[in-house]
């Protein structure tokens, strides 16, 4: 059976990417940074190993957020070992198989949004492997903004 390849791009198509295989994890974040940079009530993302990610085009970044300098769309951020892909930047919707298994910063979740069934709920950042605080998607462990 061939591996799944998912492709995506920014709004203008200047930045294009694809990821191969299944993600390491899929999550939702309700923190201030994610809300501000997405312009939405939360940020939905999937994280792949860097070796499964390929991209073309010019990107700009602000901290651990990447965007297209032409149209301003959020695009995947490539860290040292992982690539964080905004689910909304994928070409095919709905995104079959990319179901969040956890939610971050649930104290900032809008009251009209309900917790995802079967998803782990974290007051702040995800606890990696149930052992340590941190594991910022797409970046070195750091604290997201309340």
C-alpha positions in Angstrom: 0.0 0.0 0.0 1.5 3.4 -1.0 2.1 6.0 1.7 -0.3 8.9 2.0 1.0 12.1 0.5 -0.9 15.3 1.5 -0.2 18.6 -0.3 -1.0 22.2 0.6 -0.2 25.8 -0.2 -0.7 29.4 0.8 -3.6 31.3 -0.6 -1.7 32.7 -3.6 0.2 29.4 -4.3 3.6 31.0 -3.9 4.4 28.5 -1.1 3.6 24.9 -1.7 4.4 21.8 0.3 3.7 18.2 0.8 4.0 15.7 3.7 4.4 12.0 3.4 2.9 9.4 5.8 1.0 9.9 9.0 1.6 12.7 11.4 3.3 12.3 14.7 0.4 14.1 16.4 -2.6 16.3 15.7 -3.8 19.0 18.0 -5.8 22.1 18.7 -4.5 25.1 20.6 -6.5 27.9 22.1 -3.6 30.0 23.4 -3.3 33.7 22.8 -0.5 33.3 20.2 -2.4 30.8 18.2 -5.6 32.8 18.3 -3.8 36.0 17.2 -1.8 34.4 14.5 -4.6 32.4 13.1 -7.3 35.1 13.4 -9.6 32.3 14.7 -10.8 30.9 18.0 -8.1 28.2 17.9 -5.3 26.8 15.7 -5.6 23.2 14.3 -2.3 21.6 13.2 -0.6 18.4 12.5 3.1 17.6 13.2 5.2 15.5 10.9 8.9 14.5 11.2 11.0 16.9 9.2 12.1 14.2 6.9 8.5 13.7 5.7 8.1 17.4 4.8 9.1 19.2 1.5 8.4 22.8 0.5 9.0 25.2 -2.2 8.7 29.0 -2.2 9.8 31.8 0.0 8.5 32.1 3.5 8.9 34.6 6.3 8.7 33.9 9.9 7.8 35.5 13.3 9.0 33.3 16.1 7.8 29.8 15.4 5.1 31.0 12.9 5.8 30.9 9.2 3.8 32.8 6.5 3.8 33.7 2.9 5.2 37.2 2.4 3.0 37.8 -0.6 -0.5 36.8 0.6 0.2 36.5 4.4 -1.2 33.0 4.7 0.1 30.8 7.5 2.2 28.0 6.1 4.1 25.1 7.8 6.9 26.0 10.2 9.9 23.7 9.9 11.8 23.3 13.2 14.9 21.3 13.8 13.2 17.9 13.8 9.5 18.5 13.0 7.2 20.5 10.7 4.0 21.9 12.1 1.4 22.1 9.3 -1.8 24.2 9.8 -4.6 21.8 8.8 -6.4 24.6 7.0 -3.4 25.0 4.6 -3.9 21.5 3.2 -5.5 21.3 -0.3 -8.1 18.6 0.4 -10.9 19.2 2.9 -12.1 17.7 5.0 -8.8 16.3 6.1 -9.5 12.6 6.4 -7.6 10.9 9.2 -6.3 14.1 10.9 -8.3 14.0 14.1 -6.9 16.0 17.0 -5.9 13.8 19.9 -5.4 16.7 22.3 -6.3 20.3 23.0 -4.0 22.9 24.6 -4.8 26.0 26.7 -8.4 24.8 27.3 -9.0 27.7 29.8 -9.0 30.0 26.7 -11.4 27.9 24.7 -14.5 29.8 23.7 -17.5 28.8 25.8 -19.5 27.9 22.7 -16.9 25.3 21.7 -17.1 21.9 23.3 -14.1 19.7 24.2 -13.3 17.2 21.5 -14.5 13.7 22.4 -11.6 11.4 23.4 -9.0 14.2 23.1 -6.7 14.8 26.0 -7.2 18.2 27.6 -4.3 20.3 28.8 -4.5 23.5 30.8 -1.4 24.8 29.1 1.2 23.1 26.9 1.0 19.4 26.1 2.9 17.1 28.4 5.2 15.0 26.1 4.9 11.3 26.8 3.3 12.1 30.2 6.7 13.1 31.5 7.6 16.8 31.0 5.9 20.1 30.3 6.6 21.7 26.9 6.7 20.1 23.5 5.6 23.2 21.7 4.3 22.1 18.3 6.9 22.9 15.6 9.4 24.4 17.9 11.7 23.9 20.9 9.8 23.5 24.1 8.6 26.8 25.3 5.6 28.4 27.0 2.7 29.7 24.8 1.0 32.9 25.8 -2.0 32.8 28.0 
